[in-house]
Amino acid sequence: MIENSHQRSAAYGLTCNAKPDFSPIGRADLEQVVEQNRILHAYALPVMETLYEQIVNTHSMVVLTDANGLVMHSIGDADFLEKANRVALRPGAAWSEQSMGTNAVGTAIAERAPALVHADQHYLKANHFLTCSAAPIFDHEGKVLGVLDVSGDQHSFHKHTMAIVRMSAQMIENQLFSAAFQDAITLHFHSRPEFIGTLMEGIASFTPGGRFLSANRSGLFQLGLSLAALKAHTFSSLFGIPVSALFDHYRTASPGLLSMCLHSGVRVYGRAELRLSNSFFQNTAPSPQPAPEHARRPVEAQQPRRLSSLHYLNTGDPQIANVIEKVGKVIGRDIPILIMGETGTGKELLAQAIHNDSPRAGGPFVAVNCASIPETLIESELFGYEDGAFTGARKKGSVGKILQANGGSLFLDEIGDMPLSLQARLLRVLQERVVTPLGSTKSIPVNVAVICATNRNLRDQIAKNAFREDLYYRLNGLVVKLPPLRERTDLEVVVHKLLAVESNGEQYAVSPEIMEMFRQHNWPGNFRQLTNLLRTAIVMAGDDREIRREHMPDDFLEDVGEVCEVVETALPGSGRLADAEVSLIRKTLADHDGNVSAAAKALGVSRNTIYRKLNGRV
């Protein structure tokens, strides 16, 4: 490989002692390249971060390029990044063989295979200090999408680096493959059952009728045919059973692995994902029935609300921006999201925004409040039931909320209050993607994205044996915490946005006095309290477009008055409330020798509140 690459490099007119053009392309051009490769870029970034965690402090960096070898993203050790910048190993730089001669990225593209290029194996002497391991990333049609590379100082070479890079590239490919076939039958298979669910498994997708669509590289190897040859095959011709057998298999109460025989005679085991559209499932699942009157209030199939996108929710608070950034990286990647936060902090609103910004936006969003449904009813509401399953059951049964969410998102609010006996059933649904209604022996395939929320500490619940540890680790693919309203720095922006929503297009403003009161208030009810307060104030203001003290409810004014009284008692003769507050905080900090945590506890506020109040005044 290296000798052939050197010959190509010479044919391109490069000389070993040449000084290549290290100038990266401009920012606008780079942004255009990233946009053209946005799917690859989005799926690769989390894998790159995980890969970097394995090589941190080894004088190395992780690089992602497009199909032409142009660097789109890189992360690495600060000390090595300085060296890398000298040879333009940074975003915007071109590392094809035509530009840089023999190098891992360019050679991997040219050879369509992983490439390890160490020290003086690089064609240009300027790059001899590098050791690089690169693996191409292929799409479901076998085209090179880009390259994943680890480059480091030649003295930091490790023989296991290439293996890690290849595994990471395979992980990206498998995720891209799954994303490409959202409405298909996807089979995960291997001759050794313990390899199913690992990077070694083969993956193949088929239409609902069984026509072959594509397979990943491991799948192609196990099937022993090229992608072009497989296009003429069907599920039954490859695996020896009709596609209808899949649906029969997954209607059973406890479907295990499938046992199949390849056309070559090799026995393989498989697990199928029947990720099909709602229109297809209407032929295989019970028709949805209206929810009982007692269940319509706590459990609703929600339509997108006015405040419904992540972009709209980003109102300037750094903590919220961090949450949105994290969530944006995992949307559409089959990673469960667990939202933590106090009651009223907007957990359901965030869940709706995640759904509306995801590939499932066209599907249903079903919200279930696990704390508001009686324990005797929650099982039937979630999993559905057949006619005669229990006394009082509706004729023809009920489809259940999980199946109602098929093709969309299921939001389980207050998951920490779910009865322990049901947690095992939910875990099975999440793992096997099937649901068995009460009174039925048939399991129905289901395709849902699960978003959970809680105001409880689930780790404490686990310690008390009130929450299953295995379910916790199945749900916490990404855990984010919403800050309470009192700790947010974007209160004024939030107030203006809520006013715009609640006033039905009328323009209302809040007087400076009221806004100052809002800043002082502790907001124990968070957004729920603020929304109700503004809704009442708008009605009280009427044609007066400015909300003032006389429009405020008495209990709110009393709460704010008590705060003012406490401050004034502590610091008699003070001027403005805000100044008195800062003075009181400084005095309390001095009394506790500058210990912010102790001062916050003494004042009954959070550490963030102290930092926010003192910001710009210290």
QUIBELMO-V698915 format. One record per pair of residues at least 12 apart in sequence whose ideal C-beta (glycine too) atoms are under 6 Angstrom apart, sorted by the first residue. I is the first residue (numbers start at 0). J is the second residue. D is the distance in whole Angstrom. If there is no record, write none. Layout:
# QUIBELMO-V698915
i	j	d
I	J	D
I	J	D
This chain:
# QUIBELMO-V698915
i	j	d
0	110	6
1	120	5
4	101	4
4	106	5
5	101	6
5	122	6
7	96	6
8	96	6
8	100	4
8	101	5
8	122	4
11	97	5
13	100	5
15	124	6
16	124	6
19	99	6
21	87	4
23	91	3
23	92	5
24	91	5
29	91	5
32	65	6
32	69	6
33	71	5
36	65	5
39	144	5
39	145	5
40	71	6
42	171	6
42	174	5
42	175	6
43	63	5
43	171	5
45	328	6
46	167	5
46	170	5
46	171	5
47	61	5
50	167	5
51	74	5
57	155	5
58	76	6
58	79	4
58	151	5
58	152	4
58	155	5
59	149	6
59	151	3
59	155	6
60	73	6
60	75	2
60	79	6
60	83	6
60	150	6
61	74	5
61	149	6
62	148	4
64	104	5
64	145	5
64	146	5
65	145	5
66	143	5
66	144	6
66	145	6
67	95	6
68	93	6
68	94	4
68	95	4
68	104	5
68	105	5
68	108	6
69	93	5
70	90	5
70	92	5
86	125	6
86	126	6
88	150	6
96	109	5
100	122	3
100	123	5
101	121	6
101	122	4
102	116	6
102	121	6
103	116	4
103	131	3
103	133	4
103	148	6
104	133	5
104	146	5
104	148	5
107	133	4
107	135	5
107	146	5
111	135	6
113	134	4
113	165	5
114	133	5
115	132	5
115	161	5
116	131	5
117	130	5
118	153	4
128	153	6
129	150	6
130	151	6
130	153	5
130	156	4
131	148	6
131	150	4
132	149	5
132	160	5
132	161	4
132	164	5
133	146	5
133	148	4
134	147	6
134	164	5
134	165	5
134	168	4
136	168	5
136	171	5
136	172	6
137	172	6
139	176	5
139	179	5
139	213	4
141	226	5
147	164	6
147	167	6
147	168	5
149	164	5
166	198	6
169	198	5
173	215	6
176	202	6
176	215	5
180	204	4
182	276	5
183	204	5
184	205	5
184	273	6
185	204	5
185	272	4
186	203	5
186	269	5
186	271	5
187	200	5
187	202	6
187	270	5
188	201	5
188	267	5
188	269	4
190	265	6
190	267	5
192	256	6
192	268	4
195	270	6
201	217	5
201	218	3
201	221	4
202	215	4
202	218	5
203	218	5
205	234	5
207	275	6
207	279	5
209	233	5
209	234	4
209	242	4
210	233	6
211	229	5
211	232	5
223	263	6
237	262	6
238	259	4
239	259	6
239	260	4
240	259	6
245	271	5
246	283	6
249	433	5
249	442	6
249	444	5
250	441	4
250	442	5
251	442	6
252	435	6
252	440	5
252	442	6
254	442	6
256	268	5
256	270	6
257	269	4
273	444	4
274	446	5
277	406	5
280	405	6
284	402	6
284	443	5
285	398	5
287	398	4
287	403	6
288	397	5
288	398	6
294	380	5
297	368	5
297	371	4
297	372	5
298	367	5
298	380	6
298	400	6
299	366	6
300	363	5
300	365	5
300	403	6
301	364	5
301	366	5
303	355	5
305	500	5
306	348	6
307	351	6
307	352	6
307	355	5
308	352	5
308	355	6
308	356	6
309	323	5
309	352	5
309	356	5
312	352	6
314	489	4
314	492	4
314	493	6
315	489	4
315	492	5
316	487	5
316	488	5
316	489	4
318	482	5
322	479	5
325	479	6
326	353	6
329	477	5
330	356	6
330	357	5
331	357	5
331	358	5
334	476	4
334	477	6
335	449	5
335	474	5
335	476	4
336	450	5
336	477	5
337	451	5
337	474	5
337	475	5
337	478	5
338	452	4
338	479	6
339	480	4
340	480	6
340	481	4
341	454	6
341	483	5
341	525	6
342	454	5
343	524	5
343	525	3
343	526	5
343	527	4
344	481	4
344	483	6
344	525	5
345	481	6
345	526	5
346	452	4
350	410	4
350	450	5
354	408	4
359	407	5
359	408	6
359	448	6
362	406	4
362	407	3
363	404	6
363	407	4
364	407	6
364	408	5
365	400	5
365	403	5
365	404	4
365	409	5
366	410	4
367	400	5
367	411	5
368	412	5
368	413	6
369	413	5
369	414	6
369	416	5
369	417	4
370	413	4
370	416	4
374	418	5
378	421	6
379	437	6
380	400	6
381	399	6
381	400	5
381	401	6
382	399	5
382	434	6
382	436	6
383	397	5
383	398	5
383	399	3
383	402	6
383	436	4
384	396	5
384	397	6
384	436	5
384	437	4
384	438	6
385	436	6
385	438	4
385	439	5
388	437	4
388	438	3
401	434	5
401	445	6
402	445	6
404	447	5
405	445	5
405	446	6
406	446	6
408	448	5
408	450	6
409	447	5
409	449	5
410	450	5
411	451	5
412	452	5
413	453	6
414	451	4
414	453	5
415	453	4
415	455	4
415	457	6
415	460	6
422	467	5
422	470	5
426	470	5
429	473	5
432	445	6
451	474	5
457	471	5
483	525	6
484	522	4
484	525	5
485	521	5
485	522	5
486	605	6
486	607	4
494	509	6
497	530	6
497	533	5
498	533	6
501	533	6
501	534	5
501	537	6
502	537	5
507	537	6
507	544	5
508	545	5
509	546	5
510	545	6
510	547	5
513	546	6
516	559	5
519	562	5
536	550	5
563	576	6
566	579	5
566	580	6
566	583	6
569	583	5
570	582	6
570	583	6
581	612	6
581	616	5
584	609	6
584	612	6
587	601	6
587	602	6
595	609	6
